Amino acid sequence: MGEAEKVAGRLFRSYCEEIELLQEWRLILKQQRQAIQGAAWDELNKLLAGDTAWKERMTGARQATRQLEELLVLVSGCEPPEWDKLDFLPAAARQELAAASRQLRHLYEECRQLQETNLKDVQEAMAAVKAQVEQVQAARQMCRTYKRENKTAVPRCLDRRL
């Protein structure tokens, strides 16, 4: 087995490891989405805090994969979308490598979209909370103004809004 075949085999294993990590990330993002939709902010904070170890593993796997891809590009002259054209590999190995590369890119795109959706949902939830806080602050200000001007207790209609 030549150097190029060894690199291709290591790259395939690296793709598989990265795919597993991306599937884990997809699960984490879906859990975060559920926490956001349920306004379970403590749960969301726990999920975000637990991401540190995963991020470190993902960064290491991503760097290893990129280095192997660059090495295989140098050896073969083919870019990642063209792995199925590597003549020095058996057809089955070429297809596995190309399929793993496509699956990896698909998972990255899916996770990116999930992450953007989660961010948008959090921003909307924060805007709703901000609006509620502003409403309470306005009601409190109305109560203070009423008390100051009328020197009496606040009417029940204003009291309920607090």
N, C-alpha and C positions, 0 to 999 in steps of 0.2 A: 504494500500500500504506500503510495507516494505522499509527499507532504501536503499536496492539495486535497487528497482524499481525507487525510487526518484532520485538516482544518475544517473541511466540510462536515465531518462527523462531529467535531467539537462544536461547530456552529449550530448544528441541528440540536444537540443536547442543550446548548445555551438557549436556543429558541424555545425548547420545551420548558426549561426552567422559567424563562421569562413569561411564557404563556400561563403557567401555573400561578405566578405572582400576579399577573393581570386579572386572572379569574378571581383571585382572592381580593384584589382591589375592586373589581366589579361588585363583589358581594358586600364589601365595606361601604361602597358608594350607595348601594341599595338599602343597606341598614341605615345609613345617614339620611337617605331620602325619607324612610319611614319615620325616623325621629323628627325630621323637619316637619313632615306632614302632621304628625301627632303633637307638635309643639313640645316635644320632650327634650328640652334644652340641656338638662343635666346629662341625659343619655347621649346626646349629640357631642357634648364636651368630652365625655368618656371615650367615645369612638374616635374623636379627633386626637385626643391625647395618646391613644393606643396605636396610632398610625406611625409613630416614630420608628419602631423596629422594622415595620414593613417597608417604610421609605428607604431605610438604609440597605435592606436586602435588595430592593428594587433598583436602587442606584448602582450597586455593585454588579448585579446581573446585567443591567443595561450597558454599563461600561464594558463588561466582558464581551457582550454580544456585538457591540459596535466595533471593538478591536478585531474580533474574529471576522466580521463582515469586511472591514477594511483590508485585512490580510487576504481574504478570499478574493476580493476585488483585484488586489495586486497580482495574485497568483493566476487568476482565471481571466481577468479582463472583463468580466460580466458584473453588472450592477445587481443589487438584491431583487428587483422585479424580474430579472432574467435568469434566476437560478435554475429554472427548468431547461436552460440551454447549455448547461455545463457538460461538455462532451466527455470529460474524463471520469464522470460518475456513472454508475449503472442507472438505468431509467427509473427504477423504484426509488433510489436515493435522491435523484434529481426531483422527482415528484414530491417526495416527503419534505425535502428542503424548501421547495417552492410553496407547498401547502402551508408549512409552518410559518414561513415568512408572511404569506397572505393573512393567515389567522392572527398573527401577531399584530399586523397593521390594522386589521378589522377590530380587534379587541382594544387597541389604543384609541381608535376613533370612537368606539362605543363608550369607553370609560371617560373620554374627554367630553362627550355629549352629556353623560350622566352628571359629571362634575359641574358642567355649565348649568344644567337644569337645577342642581342642588343649590348652586350659588344664587341663581335667579330667585328660587323659592325662599332662601334665607333673606335675601334683600327685600322681597315682598313682605315677609313676616316682620322684618325689622321696621319697615315703613308703617305697617299696621300698628305695631306696638308704639311707635313714635306718635302716630295720630291719636291713639288712646291716651297716651301720657299728656299730650297737648290738650286734649279734651278735659281731662281731670284738672290740669293746671288752670285752664280757663274757668272751670266751675269753681275752683277754690278762690280764684281771683274775684269772681262774681260774689261769692259769699263774703269775702273780706270787705268788698265795696259796699255790699248791702248792710253788713253790720256797722261799718263806719258811718254810713249815711243815715241809717234809721235807728241806730243804737238799740236794736232788738235782736231777738234770735232769728236765725235764718229760716225762711219758710220751708216746709217739707219738700216742695217741688225742687228746690235747689239742693236741699240736704241729700236727697236720693242720688243725685248725680256724683256725689263724692264717693 
